[in-house]
Amino acid sequence: MTWMWVGFLAIVAVMLALDLGVFHKNAHEVSAKEALGWTVVWITLGVSFTAVIYFMYENAWFGAELLDDDGVPIDDGQPHGGRAAMRYLTAYLLEKSLSIDNIFVIALVFQRFKVPRIDRHRVLFWGVLGAIVMRGAMLLGGLWLLHKFTWLFYVFGAYLVFTGIKLLFPEKEEEEHEDSGPSFTDRLKGWFHVAPDDTPDAGHRFFVKIDGKRAITSLGLALIVIEWTDLVFALDSIPAVLAVAPEPFIVFTSNIFAILGLRSLYFVLETAVQKFKELRYALAVVLAFVGAKMILHHWVKIPTLISLAVILVSIGLAVAVSLIRQRVRRGERRLDG
């Protein structure tokens, strides 16, 4: 089992080293074409890992074993490759769909701190690196808590349902945020010595020295805020993923592959995030469904295939409705013109 984890972490380390040290060694503005290419690469890697999961659990390689909702190994004498693969794919698609909401916030953070497009890939790289460490700790901690205190299934489930309902009322959520006092960004500026934007090299570094003292730049503040938002979003996504896959290795690998593709997906969607506003409602449905699944898990066993179908149908319908509405609006503008 240990070699399974070591091998996967080694693969992640190699991919990150190639990404920053070879393919993106020199800072440059990521084009839509390049971002789309890398998005295809990361999604292909993430989906292809389904085959690895299948063979591992089908043949019990490295001691891989399927677990029930209570974390107890399933010992029915049957191979578990197909079920494990379905759980991994569902967890991966769930995390991928929930990360779309994260992209909306990242776009706002870059606008708020006026991060140059040429530096955005580097900020996201270090943001993803921090997210991998943080998500790993939270995922394993969450699994331990759920196995130790089974009543937390109901707490996490209720929280996901509540979060899904909140997503249906974005205007109210924004009003509450505006009235909640000083923002996290304002507090950061009170905690750190912030370098003025006209400081030499402040636009391309996370920290600079002013009169011999280290000061954080707007780029550094943007990185901290992105890490903070990932922590907040993890409070939604981690319980959701745990609801469809109780196996630590499946949960961790699906989460990490989804996060690794977040950077390129951002550059693909950054100009289109405002065009797919209906995605908010799809994410609300997904979170509420997964939350209900966690609450009812003791009485109703919802097959993983149904969870996968709910995710795909919800996201697909949201994108379709968004595209139809855009076409209708363009038609109305032509008539008005």
Contacts in CASP RR format, 6 or more apart in sequence:
PFRMAT RR
TARGET T0000
AUTHOR 0000-0000-0000
METHOD contacts of the structure
MODEL  1
MTWMWVGFLAIVAVMLALDLGVFHKNAHEVSAKEALGWTVVWITLGVSFT
AVIYFMYENAWFGAELLDDDGVPIDDGQPHGGRAAMRYLTAYLLEKSLSI
DNIFVIALVFQRFKVPRIDRHRVLFWGVLGAIVMRGAMLLGGLWLLHKFT
WLFYVFGAYLVFTGIKLLFPEKEEEEHEDSGPSFTDRLKGWFHVAPDDTP
DAGHRFFVKIDGKRAITSLGLALIVIEWTDLVFALDSIPAVLAVAPEPFI
VFTSNIFAILGLRSLYFVLETAVQKFKELRYALAVVLAFVGAKMILHHWV
KIPTLISLAVILVSIGLAVAVSLIRQRVRRGERRLDG
1 62 0 8 1.000
1 63 0 8 1.000
1 64 0 8 1.000
3 62 0 8 1.000
4 56 0 8 1.000
4 61 0 8 1.000
4 62 0 8 1.000
4 63 0 8 1.000
4 64 0 8 1.000
4 249 0 8 1.000
5 249 0 8 1.000
8 249 0 8 1.000
8 252 0 8 1.000
8 253 0 8 1.000
8 256 0 8 1.000
12 132 0 8 1.000
12 256 0 8 1.000
12 260 0 8 1.000
15 45 0 8 1.000
15 260 0 8 1.000
16 125 0 8 1.000
16 129 0 8 1.000
16 260 0 8 1.000
19 125 0 8 1.000
20 122 0 8 1.000
20 125 0 8 1.000
24 121 0 8 1.000
24 122 0 8 1.000
24 125 0 8 1.000
27 118 0 8 1.000
27 119 0 8 1.000
27 121 0 8 1.000
27 122 0 8 1.000
27 204 0 8 1.000
28 118 0 8 1.000
28 121 0 8 1.000
29 117 0 8 1.000
29 118 0 8 1.000
30 117 0 8 1.000
30 120 0 8 1.000
30 121 0 8 1.000
30 264 0 8 1.000
30 267 0 8 1.000
32 267 0 8 1.000
32 268 0 8 1.000
32 271 0 8 1.000
34 267 0 8 1.000
35 264 0 8 1.000
35 265 0 8 1.000
35 266 0 8 1.000
35 267 0 8 1.000
35 268 0 8 1.000
36 264 0 8 1.000
36 268 0 8 1.000
37 264 0 8 1.000
38 261 0 8 1.000
38 263 0 8 1.000
38 264 0 8 1.000
39 261 0 8 1.000
39 264 0 8 1.000
39 265 0 8 1.000
39 268 0 8 1.000
41 264 0 8 1.000
42 257 0 8 1.000
42 260 0 8 1.000
42 261 0 8 1.000
42 264 0 8 1.000
42 265 0 8 1.000
43 96 0 8 1.000
43 261 0 8 1.000
45 257 0 8 1.000
45 260 0 8 1.000
46 92 0 8 1.000
46 257 0 8 1.000
46 258 0 8 1.000
47 89 0 8 1.000
47 92 0 8 1.000
49 88 0 8 1.000
49 92 0 8 1.000
49 253 0 8 1.000
49 257 0 8 1.000
50 85 0 8 1.000
50 88 0 8 1.000
50 89 0 8 1.000
50 92 0 8 1.000
51 85 0 8 1.000
53 81 0 8 1.000
53 84 0 8 1.000
53 85 0 8 1.000
53 88 0 8 1.000
53 250 0 8 1.000
53 253 0 8 1.000
54 81 0 8 1.000
54 82 0 8 1.000
54 84 0 8 1.000
54 85 0 8 1.000
55 61 0 8 1.000
55 81 0 8 1.000
56 62 0 8 1.000
56 64 0 8 1.000
56 81 0 8 1.000
56 84 0 8 1.000
57 64 0 8 1.000
57 65 0 8 1.000
57 66 0 8 1.000
57 79 0 8 1.000
57 80 0 8 1.000
57 81 0 8 1.000
57 82 0 8 1.000
57 83 0 8 1.000
57 84 0 8 1.000
57 85 0 8 1.000
58 79 0 8 1.000
58 80 0 8 1.000
58 81 0 8 1.000
58 82 0 8 1.000
58 84 0 8 1.000
59 79 0 8 1.000
64 84 0 8 1.000
64 249 0 8 1.000
65 73 0 8 1.000
65 74 0 8 1.000
65 80 0 8 1.000
66 73 0 8 1.000
66 74 0 8 1.000
66 80 0 8 1.000
66 81 0 8 1.000
66 83 0 8 1.000
66 84 0 8 1.000
66 247 0 8 1.000
67 73 0 8 1.000
67 74 0 8 1.000
67 246 0 8 1.000
67 247 0 8 1.000
68 74 0 8 1.000
68 246 0 8 1.000
69 153 0 8 1.000
69 246 0 8 1.000
69 297 0 8 1.000
69 301 0 8 1.000
70 147 0 8 1.000
70 150 0 8 1.000
70 246 0 8 1.000
71 147 0 8 1.000
71 246 0 8 1.000
74 80 0 8 1.000
83 304 0 8 1.000
84 247 0 8 1.000
84 250 0 8 1.000
86 304 0 8 1.000
86 305 0 8 1.000
86 308 0 8 1.000
87 244 0 8 1.000
87 245 0 8 1.000
87 247 0 8 1.000
87 250 0 8 1.000
87 304 0 8 1.000
88 245 0 8 1.000
88 250 0 8 1.000
88 253 0 8 1.000
88 254 0 8 1.000
89 308 0 8 1.000
90 244 0 8 1.000
90 245 0 8 1.000
90 304 0 8 1.000
90 307 0 8 1.000
90 308 0 8 1.000
90 311 0 8 1.000
91 241 0 8 1.000
91 244 0 8 1.000
91 245 0 8 1.000
91 250 0 8 1.000
91 251 0 8 1.000
91 254 0 8 1.000
91 255 0 8 1.000
92 254 0 8 1.000
92 257 0 8 1.000
92 258 0 8 1.000
93 308 0 8 1.000
93 311 0 8 1.000
93 312 0 8 1.000
94 237 0 8 1.000
94 240 0 8 1.000
94 241 0 8 1.000
94 244 0 8 1.000
94 286 0 8 1.000
94 290 0 8 1.000
94 307 0 8 1.000
94 311 0 8 1.000
95 237 0 8 1.000
95 240 0 8 1.000
95 241 0 8 1.000
95 254 0 8 1.000
95 255 0 8 1.000
95 258 0 8 1.000
95 259 0 8 1.000
96 258 0 8 1.000
97 282 0 8 1.000
97 283 0 8 1.000
97 286 0 8 1.000
97 311 0 8 1.000
97 314 0 8 1.000
97 315 0 8 1.000
98 233 0 8 1.000
98 236 0 8 1.000
98 237 0 8 1.000
98 240 0 8 1.000
98 283 0 8 1.000
98 286 0 8 1.000
98 287 0 8 1.000
99 233 0 8 1.000
99 237 0 8 1.000
99 258 0 8 1.000
99 259 0 8 1.000
99 262 0 8 1.000
99 265 0 8 1.000
100 265 0 8 1.000
100 269 0 8 1.000
100 276 0 8 1.000
100 279 0 8 1.000
100 283 0 8 1.000
101 233 0 8 1.000
101 279 0 8 1.000
101 280 0 8 1.000
101 283 0 8 1.000
102 229 0 8 1.000
102 230 0 8 1.000
102 233 0 8 1.000
102 262 0 8 1.000
103 262 0 8 1.000
103 265 0 8 1.000
103 266 0 8 1.000
103 269 0 8 1.000
103 270 0 8 1.000
103 273 0 8 1.000
104 273 0 8 1.000
105 229 0 8 1.000
105 233 0 8 1.000
106 124 0 8 1.000
106 226 0 8 1.000
106 229 0 8 1.000
106 266 0 8 1.000
107 266 0 8 1.000
107 270 0 8 1.000
107 273 0 8 1.000
109 115 0 8 1.000
109 222 0 8 1.000
109 225 0 8 1.000
109 226 0 8 1.000
109 229 0 8 1.000
110 120 0 8 1.000
110 123 0 8 1.000
110 222 0 8 1.000
112 185 0 8 1.000
112 222 0 8 1.000
112 225 0 8 1.000
113 218 0 8 1.000
113 219 0 8 1.000
113 221 0 8 1.000
113 222 0 8 1.000
113 225 0 8 1.000
114 197 0 8 1.000
114 218 0 8 1.000
115 123 0 8 1.000
115 218 0 8 1.000
115 219 0 8 1.000
115 222 0 8 1.000
116 203 0 8 1.000
116 204 0 8 1.000
119 203 0 8 1.000
119 204 0 8 1.000
119 219 0 8 1.000
120 266 0 8 1.000
120 267 0 8 1.000
121 263 0 8 1.000
121 267 0 8 1.000
123 219 0 8 1.000
123 220 0 8 1.000
123 222 0 8 1.000
123 223 0 8 1.000
123 226 0 8 1.000
124 226 0 8 1.000
124 262 0 8 1.000
124 263 0 8 1.000
124 266 0 8 1.000
125 263 0 8 1.000
126 206 0 8 1.000
126 223 0 8 1.000
127 223 0 8 1.000
127 226 0 8 1.000
127 227 0 8 1.000
127 230 0 8 1.000
128 259 0 8 1.000
128 260 0 8 1.000
128 261 0 8 1.000
128 262 0 8 1.000
128 263 0 8 1.000
130 227 0 8 1.000
131 227 0 8 1.000
131 230 0 8 1.000
131 234 0 8 1.000
131 259 0 8 1.000
132 256 0 8 1.000
132 259 0 8 1.000
134 227 0 8 1.000
134 230 0 8 1.000
134 231 0 8 1.000
134 234 0 8 1.000
135 230 0 8 1.000
135 234 0 8 1.000
135 238 0 8 1.000
135 252 0 8 1.000
135 255 0 8 1.000
135 256 0 8 1.000
135 259 0 8 1.000
136 252 0 8 1.000
136 255 0 8 1.000
136 256 0 8 1.000
138 234 0 8 1.000
138 238 0 8 1.000
139 238 0 8 1.000
139 241 0 8 1.000
139 242 0 8 1.000
139 248 0 8 1.000
139 251 0 8 1.000
139 252 0 8 1.000
139 255 0 8 1.000
140 248 0 8 1.000
140 252 0 8 1.000
142 238 0 8 1.000
142 242 0 8 1.000
143 242 0 8 1.000
143 246 0 8 1.000
143 248 0 8 1.000
143 251 0 8 1.000
145 152 0 8 1.000
146 152 0 8 1.000
146 153 0 8 1.000
146 156 0 8 1.000
146 242 0 8 1.000
146 246 0 8 1.000
153 294 0 8 1.000
153 295 0 8 1.000
153 297 0 8 1.000
153 298 0 8 1.000
154 294 0 8 1.000
154 295 0 8 1.000
156 239 0 8 1.000
156 242 0 8 1.000
156 243 0 8 1.000
156 291 0 8 1.000
156 294 0 8 1.000
157 239 0 8 1.000
157 243 0 8 1.000
157 290 0 8 1.000
157 291 0 8 1.000
157 292 0 8 1.000
157 294 0 8 1.000
157 295 0 8 1.000
158 291 0 8 1.000
158 295 0 8 1.000
159 235 0 8 1.000
159 236 0 8 1.000
159 239 0 8 1.000
159 291 0 8 1.000
160 236 0 8 1.000
160 239 0 8 1.000
160 240 0 8 1.000
160 243 0 8 1.000
160 287 0 8 1.000
160 288 0 8 1.000
160 290 0 8 1.000
160 291 0 8 1.000
160 294 0 8 1.000
161 287 0 8 1.000
161 288 0 8 1.000
161 291 0 8 1.000
161 292 0 8 1.000
161 295 0 8 1.000
163 236 0 8 1.000
163 287 0 8 1.000
164 283 0 8 1.000
164 284 0 8 1.000
164 285 0 8 1.000
164 287 0 8 1.000
164 288 0 8 1.000
165 284 0 8 1.000
165 288 0 8 1.000
166 173 0 8 1.000
167 173 0 8 1.000
167 280 0 8 1.000
167 281 0 8 1.000
167 283 0 8 1.000
167 284 0 8 1.000
167 287 0 8 1.000
168 280 0 8 1.000
168 281 0 8 1.000
168 284 0 8 1.000
170 280 0 8 1.000
184 225 0 8 1.000
184 228 0 8 1.000
185 221 0 8 1.000
185 225 0 8 1.000
188 221 0 8 1.000
188 224 0 8 1.000
188 225 0 8 1.000
189 221 0 8 1.000
192 215 0 8 1.000
192 216 0 8 1.000
192 221 0 8 1.000
193 210 0 8 1.000
193 213 0 8 1.000
193 214 0 8 1.000
193 215 0 8 1.000
193 216 0 8 1.000
194 215 0 8 1.000
194 216 0 8 1.000
194 217 0 8 1.000
194 218 0 8 1.000
194 221 0 8 1.000
195 202 0 8 1.000
195 208 0 8 1.000
195 210 0 8 1.000
195 215 0 8 1.000
195 216 0 8 1.000
195 217 0 8 1.000
195 218 0 8 1.000
196 202 0 8 1.000
197 203 0 8 1.000
197 218 0 8 1.000
199 208 0 8 1.000
199 210 0 8 1.000
199 215 0 8 1.000
199 217 0 8 1.000
200 208 0 8 1.000
201 208 0 8 1.000
202 208 0 8 1.000
202 217 0 8 1.000
202 218 0 8 1.000
202 219 0 8 1.000
203 217 0 8 1.000
203 218 0 8 1.000
203 219 0 8 1.000
204 219 0 8 1.000
205 217 0 8 1.000
205 219 0 8 1.000
206 216 0 8 1.000
206 217 0 8 1.000
206 219 0 8 1.000
206 220 0 8 1.000
206 223 0 8 1.000
207 214 0 8 1.000
207 215 0 8 1.000
207 216 0 8 1.000
207 217 0 8 1.000
207 220 0 8 1.000
208 214 0 8 1.000
208 215 0 8 1.000
208 217 0 8 1.000
209 215 0 8 1.000
236 287 0 8 1.000
237 255 0 8 1.000
238 255 0 8 1.000
239 290 0 8 1.000
239 291 0 8 1.000
239 294 0 8 1.000
240 286 0 8 1.000
240 287 0 8 1.000
240 290 0 8 1.000
240 291 0 8 1.000
241 251 0 8 1.000
241 254 0 8 1.000
241 255 0 8 1.000
242 251 0 8 1.000
243 290 0 8 1.000
243 291 0 8 1.000
243 293 0 8 1.000
243 294 0 8 1.000
243 297 0 8 1.000
244 290 0 8 1.000
244 293 0 8 1.000
244 304 0 8 1.000
244 307 0 8 1.000
245 251 0 8 1.000
245 254 0 8 1.000
269 276 0 8 1.000
275 322 0 8 1.000
275 326 0 8 1.000
276 318 0 8 1.000
276 319 0 8 1.000
276 322 0 8 1.000
277 322 0 8 1.000
278 318 0 8 1.000
278 319 0 8 1.000
278 321 0 8 1.000
278 322 0 8 1.000
278 325 0 8 1.000
279 315 0 8 1.000
279 318 0 8 1.000
279 319 0 8 1.000
279 322 0 8 1.000
281 318 0 8 1.000
282 314 0 8 1.000
282 315 0 8 1.000
282 316 0 8 1.000
282 317 0 8 1.000
282 318 0 8 1.000
283 314 0 8 1.000
285 310 0 8 1.000
285 314 0 8 1.000
286 310 0 8 1.000
286 311 0 8 1.000
286 314 0 8 1.000
286 315 0 8 1.000
289 307 0 8 1.000
289 310 0 8 1.000
290 307 0 8 1.000
293 300 0 8 1.000
293 302 0 8 1.000
293 307 0 8 1.000
296 302 0 8 1.000
END
